[in-house]
C-alpha cells in the first residue's frame, strides 16, 4: 500500500526525492530511500536531476503542481458552515426523549 501512496504522490506533484517521500508520508529517512528506489525500479519516476529530484514518467497533471493547503481562515469558515448545516439537519430530526436530544445537541456544539 505504501508503494501506491508514493507513486500517487510522485505522479501528482511530478517530483520525488527520498526526503520528500519521507516527509509527506511520515516515513523515516531509510524508508524514504527504500520507497524512492522502488519507484525508480518500477519506472514510476526517472533518474534524479542535479538538484536530486526525480520527475514522474507519467505525471497526473501537466504542471505537476502541489495541491495548496487550505488557509486556517478557510478551515474555520468551512467548520462554521458544517456546524450550521448540522444544526439545520438537527432541527428536522425527531428525537425519542428530551435527554437524548440534549446529549446529541452537545455533540453538535
Secondary structure, 3 states (H helix, E strand, C coil): CHHHHHHHHHHHHCCECHHHHHHHHCCCHHHHHHHHHHHHHCCCECCCCCCCCECECCCCCCCCCCCCCCCHHHHHHHHHHHHHHHHHHHHHCCCCCHHHHHHHHHHHC
